[in-house]
Amino acid sequence: MIRTTYSDPADSTTALAHENPYPELRKIIKEEGLLDKTPTYYLLKILSTLSLLGVSITVLVMVDNFWFQLANAAFLAFVFGQLGFLGHDAGHRSISGSLRGNEIVGLSVSFLIGLSRTWWVTAHNQHHSTPNDLDQDPHVDIPVLAYTEEAALKKSRIMRFFIGYQAFYLIPLLTLEGLGLRMASFVFLWNQRRSKYFGIELPLLGFHILIYFGLLVYCLSPLQALGFFLVHQLLFGLYYGTVFAPNHKGMLIIDEDNPLDFLRTQVLTTRNVKPGLVADFWYGGLNYQIEHHLFPLMPRKNFGKARNIVKTFCLERDISYYETGTYQSYKEILSYMHQIVAPVRVFPKFNGSLKSSGPFTTT
């Protein structure tokens, strides 16, 4: 069963269920060399990102001005996000042609930002296999949010009261994303003590915490350290949350009975944010989310060229390729999140205060 339907009747899921155009598309992409590794690009990207980290640490140690340090905490949140994008690419084996090379980068990033590489790869690979599948996609398994009317109605009475207004607290909730990622990392490692890198990752996370708080306590007073920690962690969560939110929220929802082929599953559940120098840098290439889902091993540098090919390929086959601007993507997300929980809202006068403007409509 598909819980949402695309508004364009030309994209019939039943008529196209048995067609599989992906191999043809992949052949084109491969012949263009877009799956080839780009070691020079990633070497420069790693060095430049580590330089930004070095600048932030130097400011923390050398500058004796609390307000300047709060600005530095915000800057460090951005740097952590950029490091995380490198870890994400390593997890997809996009950086190096060797498994060991990607693992080294991934484990290094795990240490630098305090996340479990194994947990991220496990959950993220499952997400790629079943995007926007409420039963199997771990990225939509969030107790305080509902992505369909049915899911909202199944919540407890207390949770229904809050979820009816989820569009209003979604953005503030994203500030906790960074802390949630760390907690999920520790829980995963503790429950998977026989995992390949358990003996490495747990000490790395421990060293990260020791060095992170050691620097804060050494360089700042206790209250200043607390302020730095809160600004850094909350803005890091907000940065990551707002980068990942446009990817799938408000797009096609599927379940285990999904009749679509691989290409349509990935494209119809995914939204691109329009490219540009600033957007590409800010999103770490993840604004090309459609291309990333179709070719998860593709180096980030090649997404722009792949976009032109994929977009044309989809349009020629009446497959909706959805792309919008940053502002519009968040507008669509909030509108969708508000509209689908209308039946559980306690105060009806709030119904319709956010009108749906996305490419999909609930059924």
C-alpha angles and dihedrals in degrees: 000000000000111000096199131036132210112248093229109084091203088076097069112175093202097050093048100038095106098043116098112189096161098095090056092050093046091051090054092048092048093048089053089057093239093134092056116110120255104209096167092053092050094044090056091043092052093047094047092048092048087050090056089050089050091052092052094049091047091053090048092053100038108035120080100196121104097203090050088050091054088055087048090053089056090048091050089053088059091047091051088052091052091048089050091055089056090050089049091053091047090051088057091048090240098132107055134027089226127071091224093054092054091045092052091052091045094050091046091054089047088059096044097051101023103246134129112250092199093052092048095048092047095050095038095050089052089051091053091051094050110021115187091359104143092205099047112017107096091198091070095044096104115140096208094052134062124203098188136034090244092054091050093051091052093059122101118267092258093048091048089058092057098036091056086073099036093127089065096053100034096094095045088047090058090066087074093055094097094052090044091054091053093048092048089050094055094044091050094049092047092051093042100048091150093058117126097254101030092113090053105036099050093054089045091055090046092051090048092055092045095050095039096052092035090060093046094050092044095049102034141038116258094261092044090049089052091050092048091048094050095046092046098046097040094048091045089054091046092048094051094040094052092046094053098036098077092052099082113345111116093017131108115317117210138177138198091291091062107147095193126111121242097267095050092043091055098040100042095048093049138075127201123212111221112265129242138138093274096040093047091051096042095048095041089234092304091115082080087066096148092056091044092054093047093046109021093171093055115116113248092240092067099052094094094056091043090052092063091051097044094046093052092043092053096044091051088058097043091250111147111243105191122202130158143160126278096255094045092049092057091044090054093047095051092043092051094045090051097045099051094055096050093111092061097044113120097206109050093195088077091057113113094011086123113043121209114250103164130113094257132063127203120244 
